[in-house]
Amino acid sequence: MSLARVAAVALALSLLAGPAIADPATNKPNFVTADRVAARWYAPETGGPARPRFLTARALAFEARLVSLVEEGDLDYQERHVRTALDLHVGRDLLAELPLEKEPDAPTMTRISAALRQAMIDRIGEEGLANAAAAEGIGAAEIEAFFRRDARAAIYVERAIKFVLYPSENQLRDVFRTTANPYRDRPFDAVRADLSRWLVAERVKSSELGYLQTARSRVVLSYP
């Protein structure tokens, strides 16, 4: 995605306030939040050109805010956060559509979705997630769908590509000792569960971005 395209999408995200409509009770303008398609794409994995996928500006802005909060601790996003959010969204969507010999059952989906959500909250806090959602008018059902999509993608990666969901004790200790993780200033035993969630989320994110890189030549992406 070129910087010009990113700039165009980012500009569109900044223009979501719709026209002012006068409130008859106060005669003051109420600004109506509109939405639009920010990106359209298709690939063989999603059914080809007959079944294009659409990402709204509101959803992209929400996901860009999450990226910014994780990377910068800032609710406001920049062009690079939009680019990363778009890549993650498309990579996640592609992986989530790939068939499995046996679909995950409801408890598995719920458990992994909850773990990925908690990993996000560990990084940005409940307030950060709530603020990102509120800024774009994202409801609870949409947040749940976001993490369930992430969970379905993660399950495909775990079963078909590489192990990402269940790091071993030795892997956790090695990551704790050798990587720049958020928990290095605390004892390992005190952060084992938090570190495990962080590592799983990082592995899933890396897999989503990596899969998009391998599939990019098959993905047709446009910006209506």
Secondary structure, DSSP 8 states (H G I E B T S, - for coil): --HHHHHHHHHHHTT-EEEEEE-TTT--EEEEE---EEEEEE-GGGTGGGS-EEEEHHHHHHHHHHHHHHHHS-SS--HHHHHHHHHHHHHHHHHHHS--SS---HHHHHHHHHHHHHHHHHHHHHHHHHHHHHHHT--HHHHHHHHHHHHHHHHHIIIII---S---HHHHHHHHHHS--TTTTS-HHHHHHHHHHHHHHHHHHHHHHHHHHHHGGG-EEE--
